[in-house]
Amino acid sequence: MIGVIADDLSGAAEIGAVGLRHGLSAEIIVGGQPSGKADIVCVDTDSRSRTSEEAAERVIAAAQLLKDAGAAWIYKKVDSVLRGHVVVEIDALMTALELNRALLVPANPSRARIVRNGRYYVEGRPIQETEFGHDPEHPRGSSKILELLEPTTAGPVKMIRPRDSLRSAGIFVGEAAKAADLQSWAERRIQRTVLAGAAEFFAALLQAKGNSLAVIPREVEAVRPERRELFVCGSASKASRNFLREARICKTPIFSLPSELAWGAEFTEIAKDAVARRAITAFEQSSRVILNVGLPSMRSPEAARRLTAHLAQLAEAVLSEVEVSHIFAEGGATGAALVQRSGWNRLTVLRELAPGIARLAIPSEHSTVLTIKPGSYDWSMEVRTKFPSPNSKLQVPSLEREMAEEFAPK
């Protein structure tokens, strides 16, 4: 079994989906114990927005859980643009595994997120010039890798190129501008070293270990076509804004938090129930409903977390009244808040819709599934093409139509 420690839910889901792509079953642990049946166990420590001390404690606890479960090796998943307590958490894992060296490769070249000459670039631009420069909790104010990583007393942090040798101790950040660079790092077979990074480095490691791992995509149980879909969009990213614009064109019902919450007002039961009731009623005419923050981007981390919690509350109120077959969560913090409020301790990875977008089975007596993605990623075309025609009247499908769809040739 391979263990993975991720600092947020969308990162854990992304890694689980990479494993599924390589023929490995995967599950995500939010609380409780692994099932003992998965090839990859991803522990979500939910530590990105915690204090550095608490983040370290959670990583050490996760490492112990994975060791007790029999993990052959443990990968430290970090945010690809290095948000959160990256160095602190890597150092904590080094301590837990009694190792004094780590290799961190954060680049995702397929998404044009690369590290070159000690700097981070997104789509050819220095990262501070992109939307990541305005992240409410972890603004990327520089493209220099060593300035993006929070200060630490854990030990030396050094930049290193694919052909350079690793020294005896420390945390080394590997540059990578293309997929071949990731593969070069993965094939070096570095011993007694914590391996950390983004999803594409993990994929490269699985590919490099191909002799001992299956490489045929695993077949998973088919999911029935969705009848009711609830989107919970907690991101203010460009990808999210484009998705909501598309939804409005297609006349998909969209409901936002009350504007008063932007100024710190209380989200009263009356206000929550008023919005929830409108969303519940919308399901009578539409099979797809969207909940989103709908307020100006918050500069304060505390305000942003508060709005995320309010959105999860609103989603919980809707789900308590309407049985949906598919929940879509946009943003790791949003997905985590919803999962925690619902008490879902273990999620099984069913399918990878696209890189970074994972469909998960939730522990429930119903057949509801959860699809989650990072806020900065676009929804896959499979999701976006299910919007109704802009000229449709959004009527509930008739019984005859449902029967025809159910028994149509597949």
N, C-alpha and C positions, 0 to 999 in steps of 0.2 A: 504494500500500500504506500502511496505517495502522500505526504502531508503538505498542506499549503496554509500559510497564515496571511490573511488579507486584512487591511485596516478598514474596509467598508464592504457592504453587501454586493454592490455591483461589480467590484473587483473580484470577489470570491466567485460570483456567478460567471464572470468572464473566463476565469481560469478553469472552472468546471466544464464550460462549453468547449474550451480548447482540448481538454482531456477527452471529451466525448468525440470530438473530431478525430482523435487518434485511437478510437476504439476502446476507451477506458470509461467505465461507469464512474459517476461523480456525485457527491452529496455535499451540501453546505450545512455546517453546524453553527447555529445561532445561539443555542443553549443546549445543555444536556450532553449526551454521549453519541459517538458514531454508531452506526448500525452494525458495523463489522462486515458489510457486504459490498462496499464501494472500493474501487481501485484507487480513487483520489478522494481525499477528505479535505475540504476547504473550511477552515475555521475563520469566521468573521469576528474579529475582535472589536469592531465598531469603535476604533480608537483614534481616528483621524482628528476628531474635534475634542478629544479629552486632553487632560494635562499630559505633559511628557512623562511624569512619574507614573500616572495611571496607565498610559500606553505601554510603558515598559513592563509593568506588572501583568497586563493582559497578554502580552506576547509570551512572557515566561510561562504563564498558566496554559496558554494554547500549545506551546511546545511540549509541556509535560503531558497534556492530554493526548497529543499525537504520538509521543514516544510510548506512552502506555498502551495506545491502540496498535502499536507495531509498525509505525511508519519507517520505511527503508531509508528515506531521506526527506528533508523538509525544505520547501521553497518559500522564500519571503516575497510575497506579492506587494509591490509598491505602486502608488499612483504614477502613471507614465510621465506626468509633468512635475513629479516630486513634491506634491502637496502633503502635508501632514508631518508626523514625527519620523521621517525616513531613517535618519542615522541612529536616533535613539532606539527605534524598534529593531534595526539590524543588530545593533550592539547588544540589545537584550537577548536576541536569539543566539548570538555568538556565545554569550554567557551561559544560556540554557544548554547549549550543545557542547560547551567546553571547547570552543574553537577561537582562534585569535585572528582569523582572516576572513574577509567577505569580498565577493565580487558583485557589484551592483551594475546592471545594464538596463537603464530605464527606457531606452528608445523604442518606439513603435514605427519603423520606417514605412510600413504599408499605409499608415495614416499621416505620413509626412511629418512625423515627430522624431527628430533626429538629434544626436549629440555629435558635434564636430568642433575640433579645436577648443575643447573645454567650454563650449557654449551650446545652449538649447535653442533649436529652431522649429517652428511650426509652420508648415506650408511655405518654407523659404524665408520666413520673417523671424527676427528675434522674438522670443516668447513674450517679453514684456509689451510688445506692440500688438499682441493679439488679445482676444477676450479674456485670456487667462491673466492678463495684467490687471484685470478688475475683479478677480474672484473675491467674493465678500469675506471669506475666511482665510484664504491663503493666496493673496495677490502675488503674482509672479513679477517682481519689480526689476529683475535683471535676467539677462540670458546666460550669465556666468554660472556654471553648475555649482561651484563651491559657494556661491552667494545664495543660491536657491535652497541649499541645505541648511537647516537651522544649526546654530552654533552648538558645539558639543565638546565635552571633555573626555569623550569615549576613547579617543585615540586619533591618529592621523587619518585624514581622508585625502586620497590622491587621485588625480585623473590618470588614465592609462589607455593606450591605443591597442588595437587588436593584436599587433605583433610584439608588444612589449611584454616583459616577464613580470610576474607578480612577486613582490618582495615577501619576506617571511611573515609580516604581521601588518594589520591595518585594514581599512575599508577602501577598496579600489573601485572607482567609477569607470566602467568601460565605455569608450566612445563607440558609436555605431551609427552609420549614415545610410546603410543599405542592409538588405536581408543577409547578404554574404558575411557581413561583419558579425551579425548575431550568430550565424552558423559557426563562424571561426571561434567565437567565445565558447559556444556550446561543445565543440569538438575537442577542446583542449584537455578534457578529462582532469580538471584540477581537483586534487585530493584535499580533504580536510579543510574545506572552505564553505562558508555559507553562501549560497547562490540566491541572488535577489534581483528583482527587476519587474518589468511590465509583462504583459501577456505574451508578446511575441518572442521574448527570450525564453519563456517557459515552453512555448511551442518548439523552439529550436532545440531545447534540451531533450524534449520527448523524441524529436526526430533523430537526434544524435544517439539516443539510447534505443533506436529502432530494433536492434537485434533482440532486445529483451521485452519489447512492448509491441502490442498489436498495432497495426497501422490501417486496419480496415474499419471504416465508420461503423459504430455500434448501432444495431437496430433497436429502436425504443418503441414502446407501445404507442400506437396511433392515437391522436387526440381528436375527438369529434369536432366537427366544424362549430365555431363559436356562434352562439345566438345572442348573448348579451355581453358587451365588452365595456369595462370601466377603465378609463385612462386616468392616472393620477400623476400629473406633471408638475414637479417641484423645481424644475430648472428654469433659469432665465437666459440660457445659452441661445446662440444664434440658431442652432439646430431645433431647439424647442420653439422659438418664435416662428420659424418657417413652418413647422408642423401645425401650429395653431392657426397660422394664416391659411394654410391649405384646408384645415378643418372648417374654418369659417366660410370659405368659398363653397364648400360642399354642404353647408348648412347643418353641420354636426352640432348638437347642443353642447355648449361650453359654459361652465359655471365657475366663478372665481370667488375668492375670499372677500368679505366686506372690506371696503376701502379704509374704514376706520382702523383696521388692524395695523396698517402701515405706520400709524402714529402711536402704537402701543396700547390701543384699546383692548378691553377684555373680549374674548370670543365667547359670548354668553350662550347658554343652551338655546335661548330663543333665536338668536342669530344663526347658530349652527343648524337648528332644525328647519329654519326658513329656507336656507340654501339647499339643505339635504332634501327637503320635500320637493323642491322644484326639480332637482336632478332625478329623484325617484319617479316623478310624474313624466319626465322626458323619456324614460324607458318605455312608456306606453306607445310612443310614436317612433322611437329610434332604437336600434339595436346597439348603438355606440354612443356613449356619453363621456365627456371629458371634464375632469376637475383640475383646475390649475390655480396657482397662487394669484396671478393676474394683477399683481401690484408692482410698483417700481422696485428695481433691484436694491436690496438692502446692503449698505456699506458696513453695518455693524454685524459681526458674527452672531451675537446673541439674538438680534432681531431676525436674522435669517433662520436660525434654528427654531425660533419661536413660530415663525410662519410655517416651517416644515411640519412642526408638531400639530399646528392647527389644521393643515391640509390632511394629515393622517387621521385626525379626529373626524373631519368631514367625510372622508372616504369610509371610515368605520361606520358612521351613521347611515350612509347609503347602503353599505353591504349588509347591515343588520336588517334591512327591509326588502332588499332585492337580491335574488339569487342570480349571480352572474357566472358565466362559464369561463371568463377570461379577464384577469386583471393585468393591466400594463402599468408598470411603475417606471417613471423617468427620473433618474438621479439616485445615487447610492444612498444619500441621507433620507430621501423620501421613501425608498423601498424599505430601508431599515426601520424607519418609524412605523410604517404600516405592518411589517412583519412582527415587530415587537409588540405593538398594540393588539395584534391578533393572536399572539402566543404561539407562533409557528417556530418550533425549535430546530427542526431539521427539514431541509428542502432537497429534493432529488432533481438532478439536472436531466431534463427530457430531450432537449434539442437546442442546437445553435442555429438561430434564424439568420444571423450574419455575425461576423467577428465583433465581439463585445456585447451581443444581444442574446440572452439565454432564456429559454423557457423552462420553468421549474414546476414540479408537482408539490403541492402543499399538503400537510397532514390534515385531512378533512374528510368528513363523511360524504361530501359532495365531490363533483368532478371538476372543481375550479382549478385553473392553472394560473401561474404568475409568470409574466415575462418582464424582465428587468434589463435596463441598459444605463450606462453612464450618461449624465446630462448632456455632455458635449458631443455625443455620437448621434448620428441620424437614425431614425427608425428605418428598418429595412423596407424595400419596395413591397414585400409581401404584406406588411402591415399597412402601408400608405395606400396601396391600390384597393383596399377594402372600403374606402370612403364611398358613400353613395353618390350618385350623380347630383350635381348642383341643382338640377331641375326636379329631383325626386320629391315626393310628398311625404317621405319618411313614415309610411304606413307599416303597421305590424304585419309580418308575413302571414298569409292565410294558412290554414291547416293543410289544404291541398298542396300549396307551394312547399311547405315544410316536408310533407311526405315525398314529394317529387325530388327534393334535394337529398333527403335521407337515403333514397333508394336509387339515385342516379348512378350510372356506371362510373366507377372510379378509374 
